[in-house]
Amino acid sequence: MFLEKLKINGFKSFAHKVDLEFKQGITAIVGPNGSGKSNVADAVRWVLGEQSLKLLRGKKSEDVIFSGSDKKARLGMSEVSLYFNNFKDKANIGMSEICITRKLYRNGDSEYLINKQKTRLSDIQMILAKIGVARTSYSIIGQGMIDNFILASPQERKEFFEEASGVKPLQIKQGQTLNKLEHTEENLETATIQLKEITPQLNSLTRQIKRLAQRTEVELKLKDLQFKYYSVIWNEINSQWKNKNNNLKKIITEQEEIQNKVLKFQKQLTDLTKDNIKSGVVLKLQEEYQNLINQKIKLNQELSDLKIKAVSEVQKKVNEKNISFEVGQKVLKILNEIEELKIKIKNALNNKKLDEVEKIFQEQNKILEKLNKILEPYKNEEKIDNLKQTNSFKSNKTEILLETKLFSKIKELDEKINNIQEKIKKENNKEKQDRSQIWQIQQNYQTEQQNLNSVSNQVNNLRVELARLETKKDDLEQDIKQELDFDVKQGFKTQPSLNEEKKREKITEIAKLKHQLELIGGIDPEAQTEYKQIKQRHDFLSSQINDLQNSMNALEKLILELDENIKKQFEISFKIIDNEFQKHFKTLFDGGKSRLLLIKGEKKVEENVFVNENNEELGRRSDKELLENEGDKATKIKQRLKQNMYSGVEIEATPPGKKLKSINMLSGGERAMTSIALLCAIISPNPSPFIILDEVDASLDEANSIRYSEIIQQLSRKSQFIIITHNRATMEKADILYGITMKDDGASTVLSLKLESAEKFTNR
């Protein structure tokens, strides 16, 4: 697997689209200072996911986008693509070519792509780790970074060796497994807390379910007992109702027969009375009689008014004369009586009491006669010479004649009335003879009516009893419906009858069972449903806890296995790197001694002090003891891994003819050659698909540059080298030579030269 192509568009000084093709071997990139050579290394580092703007030699993210010049406007985006030849599918993704692309827009939007499909940076890092490439590893050594191998701390050096040993994928997998373990432990803790929360509720519901089972047993027994008891009572009431109903039907039949007889007699009476209805003659006589009576009343009214008027005149004139006090008092008394009779006549006429009117008129005539006798002695006196000697004391002849005429008409009417009364009397006598035949029928009718009343009373009594039984039956059925939830329409089976003592025993037993139910208490009907849900949740959480615990054990086992493999592979690779380092050091320095040393982690025991409220020490416990007591498995494993791993790598380097105790005492050139020797040693056991070196040989003299180029040429058989250099010896070893220059518009331009073709051209 190797790097085939690099496409740059809009990245830093590369304003125009640039394609750099590579082959296995050495590719040299040359050019004057400031032309943009190092931007090639930065572009590769950026597309691999570098987030540090300091390493990219910028301050803001948009600094990687071409910012423009006097002759060319700035661009809106930056895009870099790396093409890898994956013919042997080392990345294990099933593709012969891998294209990794990174885009950044000036508005801040960015995206990563693998073979033109959007993806996450973590996916890209996993693929790069599988093929042995990382933005922070030895694969890309930027300008001025060669001394980092020497000046770095032992812990930082260790990361380079881990990359070189090929354990990075295992470490990533181990880290992912640790994350899974932490998440699993968090889920386990959450599930355990939830389980603890619902366990008391489940225990309470379990007790309720047991009580419910007990209650169900009592309810079934009670229901069976009630069913038998109610069956007996209902059958008894139903039997009584049927008997009463049958009796009622018989009596109703008898009632109907008597009713028919009553109707028969009633019809006979109706027929007889219908034949004896007053004839038209009687009705006509009665009508004529009524008219005569009305005429008589009218005449009597006129006569009365006339007499009253005459009396009023007499009263007026008597008041004007000198009459003794005694006579005057008698006259006034009689006049008052006449006024009272006048009022009675009006009332009798208003109430149409004709007989009473006749009597009042007769009484009035008598009083007037009495008044006439009292005034008789004063007829011949001059003072009352105007009073005429008449029965009514009239003031003129006209009134006397009128009164006489009225008396005559009344007399005629009385004769006519007497004649009509005689005729009506004859007709009534005739009707009495016809009614004599009805008497016997009425006697028979009354007898049958009495019989009918007696039977009706019996019917009513039976209906009352039936209504009482029906009410009792309805109440019983309501109780049955409420207590047993049973529809009596389905019918009860016949049960043996019970005497009163047995009934009381059944009632007592039913009351005892109901009392037991009261002691058990009411249970929420939803308790069983809630119990099933909580039980299901409890079982699910218990199962999940078991699965999580098993998963944690499996993850712990996997982490320890990975740690063992990482340690084993790292130690093997470290020995190879140490041997190669000694070899290349001697080559570059033409002698001397060097070696690499692994530093194991220091096991420090830190104690935690526990105090009370008064700040008095209660005891001390180490972190290890705390972890063991806390039971945090992920933390324990991390602590264990930390204790087992190496903390760093130390370098010992002594050039020929010198005795140095520390590598910091080396000169700049010696540090550079030591770093190059170490870099070449790191490449040996697990070479990266490609290595980019940016002016690593800048501080070497000509002799050391030749030795350096020879080592690179040897290593190019294992890995692909892309070298940014000014060194002639390095250029001579290159298979492809790219020249970077900058035009007057401020954009970098690439010129390429294949040395094989150049050699053929020069030989000609």
PyMOL commands that set and color helices and strands:
alter all, ss='L'
color gray80, all
select helices_A, chain A and resi 37-47+61-64+121-131+148-151+154-165+168-275+280-320+325-350+354-378+382-384+397-435+438-484+488-490+500-520+527-589+623-630+633-644+663-665+668-683+702-715+728-733+755-763
alter helices_A, ss='H'
color red, helices_A
select strands_A, chain A and resi 2-9+18-21+26-30+77-85+97-105+110-114+117-119+140-141+593-600+607-611+617-622+646-654+690-694+720-724+736-742+748-754
alter strands_A, ss='S'
color yellow, strands_A
deselect
rebuild
show_as cartoon
